[in-house]
Every structure is written in structure tokens, then in C-alpha cells.
Amino acid sequence: MSLRGKELFSQEQREMFMKIPEDELSLARYYTFSKYDLEIIQRHRRDENKIGFALQLAVLRYPGWPYSYIKSIPKIVISYIAKQIGTGIVPARRYPQRDNTLWPTYERD
């Protein structure tokens, strides 16, 4: 008998919920930023921080998972987001390489 008990979703269903859509309609629906979103994104200094923050914001909204849970973000999605914020797609690869990005520090009271 399994220690986890009965699974609510099959492996295929879980993967479907984690999948990032790549068609034009879904890109426009889920990954178009508002003026307010763009203002917040532009507050970041470096291009890799802008694109990294934008990608986190996008995948947190849909499919609703943090950036670290997503195995890979399709290049078409990165490109769509990069065009909106005025960066290239190359900085997206540099974003998670900094220690501060990988391991956020929190101030203690």
C-alpha cells in the first residue's frame, strides 16, 4: 500500500497543469502586461532582472506556479515577454545565476 494514499490527479494531468501555453491567443491572454505591471518591471536595474521578474510574474499568474517549479519556459513565451519590456531573451538565462536570486536573503527582526 502506498504511503501517499490515492493521488488526486494522474502524472499526465499534473504535467498538463504545469504546461505553459504557446499559442498566440494564450500568449496574449495570459502574458500581456498592464501599464502598471510594466512600471513595476521597469524599476529593476539590469535587463536580466527585468526579464527574470517579468517571467516570475507571468508564470505565477498562469499557470499559477512559482518560477522555480517550472521546468522550462518556452522560448516563444520568453520572446513575447521580452518584446513588451524592451529586453532581449539572452538576459533571461543569466537571471537565476546570481546567488541573491537563487537564495533570497531575509532580514531578521
N, C-alpha and C positions, 0 to 999 in steps of 0.2 A: 504494500500500500504506500502511496506517495505521501511524504510529509507535508507537501504543499496543499494537498487537497485537490478538489476539482478546479480546473482552470476555467475562468470566465470566457476567455477568447482563445482561439487556436493560434498557433505561431503565425500562420498566414494572415489572420485577422489583425494581430498585433503589428505585423510589418506594414499592413495596409494603413493603419492609423498613424504610423510613423513616416509614411512616404510623403515627400514633398511634391506637389503637383508641378508639371512643367508646361502645360498647355497655356496658350495666350490668355484665355478667359480667366483661368485660375490665377495667373500671374497678376493680371490687372485687379482682380477681386481681392486677393489676399495680400499682395505685396506692393501696393501703391501707397505711398506715404502721404499724409496730410501736410499742410503747411506747418502746423505745429510740430509734427514729427521731424520734418526736415530742419526746423530751427534747433531742435534738441540735438539732432545728429551733427549738425554743423558746429556745435560747441566743442566737439572733440578736436584736438590739435592736428594729429597726424592722419594721413589717409587711411592707414591700417586700422586706426582706432575708429574712424568714421564708418568704414565698411564693416568692421567687426561688430560695432554697436548696432548698426542697421540690420545686420544679419541676425543678431540675437533678438532684436525687437520683432523682426519679421517671423522667425520660426517660433517664437514664444506665442505670437498671436495665432499663427496657423502653421503647423498642426497642433500647437499648444505645448510644445516641449522645449526645454532649455537647449541652448546651442550644444552643450556637452553631451546630450542624449542622441543627437542626430549624427548618424554615421557619416553621411556626406551630403553636402548641399549641391544640387546640380549646377553646372556652370551657367546654364541659361538663367537660373534664378539669381545667381551672383551678378551676372552681367546686367540683368534687369534692374537690380537694386543699385549697382554702381552707376548706371546712367542717371538715375534720379538724384544721386548725391554728388555727382561730378568727380568720381574717383575711377581708377582702373580696377580690374579684377585681381591683379597681382598682389596688392596690399592685403587682400583677404587671407592669403596664405601666411603672411607674416604676423597677423594679429594674435593667434594663440601661442606664439613662440616666446613671448616675454613672460618672465616669472610672475610679475604682478598680474598679468592677465590670467594665467593658469591657476594661480593660488592667491586669490584676493586677500588682502590684509584687512583686518577689522580692528578698530581702536577698542581698547578695553576701558571700562569705566573705572 
